[in-house]
Amino acid sequence: MTQRPNPHASSAPLSRPAYVLAVDLGGTRFRAALVDDTGGIAHSCAIDSPSCANGPAGWDEIDADAWWRGLQTLADTLAAQAGAAFDGIAAIAICGVTRTQVFVDAAGAAIRPAITWRDTRAAADVQAWLAAMPADHPEHKQINAFHPWARLAWLLHTEPQHAARVRVVLDPKDYLNFRLTGCAASDTVSMARLAASAQPAGADLLSALGADPAWVPPLLDPLDIVGMVQPNLPGALARLTGRRVIACSNDTWAAVAGLGALRAGYAYNISGTTEVFGAVGAEPVQAQGLMTVDWGNGNHQIGGPGQNGADTIAWLLPLLGRLGAEGMAGVGDAMNALLHAPRDPQPALFLPYLQGERVPYWDPRLRGAFVGLNRRHGAGDLAWAVLEGVAFLNRTVLERAEAALGAPVTEIRFGGGAASNAQWCQVKADICERTVVVGQADQPGIVGAAVAAWTALGRYANFASAQDALVRVAHRYEPRPLHTDAYRHLYAQFRAAEAALTPVSHALADLRLP
């Protein structure tokens, strides 16, 4: 199907490499930029990410070739903006959404739509499938409806005709790298959970399922080179023939690097469509409900992705009728207007589980709730409750991570769309009782992909020095003692509400009205 990736591949050096092409395939927006070796963004553009196809409840899937067409569009747009400077690109690094499976056949074609990170189609069956698996396998306890093993189990049980054609399973950014280079590979971070399922421990979980462990592609370090851009690609991509393509990693890994937090002693918080929160340590540690992944270069993350972040605002504002003709482009102004309204002294609570939850609960049947509403509460009170609810969930993850690490983190590096809201930044600092630092770049995934590319090209001695050189701090938010004390009491009620309402959530999730 493909040539093997070569982590040490090289091409004829450019006389003066001016830029790397950094690409961030997010759940909502698909971005690309030409980034120089100081972190300066010379040209950038973005399009909407492909949307999911209509399907049964719990399904979320996307045509993988829509991502490839999107990359072509971005390259053509940048080439038109940059002119001759486009030819100064030395390498390409793509980060992107993970926990998303692209099933590829022997001819290199995507067999069916990719199953995305939001998908919960396996929720009803995964425990029954697991019951027939080797229970002593180390990965067994990690598996739930969001795990790649569960998606493979669903494919084998439900679409055996498609499963029979599978030769390799890729993440979306790996599929784009494959289309660029002809090399099917992934990285040790993005593919960690599927690779763990394929590890023999008496019997590996893929073979026991009837899948082939060879479906796991060769795994590279995120700073390794997958291969070179093939000739005769469409549009402006043809101008990049022979350029190095860096393995890079998932969008969280890249965003953490783009915030300068991919080093021991820091916490990270990426708040975009979903919320991702964790801490970085020098040694692997374990905590209930958190993922521990070797992030390379002596760094281990403990934390992971949630289902609900700034997307809660995208749900709240239309519900309250607070978006005008500009639609989602007016989210920031509309939210600020609500947060500046008078607030009732008695707070309300919000449980932010509108789409179930991954870290730290891994429960697709959790549901959201407002708790403690009174007759005086208005739209502004609901807005504050939403911000605080997400931040309380951050605190839960932080507490578990710090307990496992045995020490508090130095600071929380915060990025993503929500980091542009000063009130939310301050709320997170007050609730988590840690300094929150926001980077200058509004898209840290782009900066992180550039950090990986420039490190791989040898422009910097190591990954840490590349972060120092490319990442710029914009704002620092310090916890305010009066607010932290009040939030400690409110946090205790948040946890009590979670515990009390979880059985109700499960019952409601299973009910269907006629």
Beta strands, then each sheet from edge to edge (+ up, - down):
strand 1: 19-25
strand 2: 29-35
strand 3: 41-48
strand 4: 61-62
strand 5: 89-96
strand 6: 102-104
strand 7: 114-115
strand 8: 168-170
strand 9: 186-187
strand 10: 219-220
strand 11: 225-228
strand 12: 244-246
strand 13: 266-271
strand 14: 275-281
strand 15: 291-296
strand 16: 299-305
strand 17: 349-351
strand 18: 369-371
strand 19: 411-415
strand 20: 436-439
strand 21: 473-477
sheet 1: 3+ 2- 1+ 5+ 12+ 11-
sheet 2: 4+ 7-
sheet 3: 6+ 8-
sheet 4: 9+ 10+
sheet 5: 15+ 16- 14+ 13- 19- 20- 21+
sheet 6: 17+ 18-
end
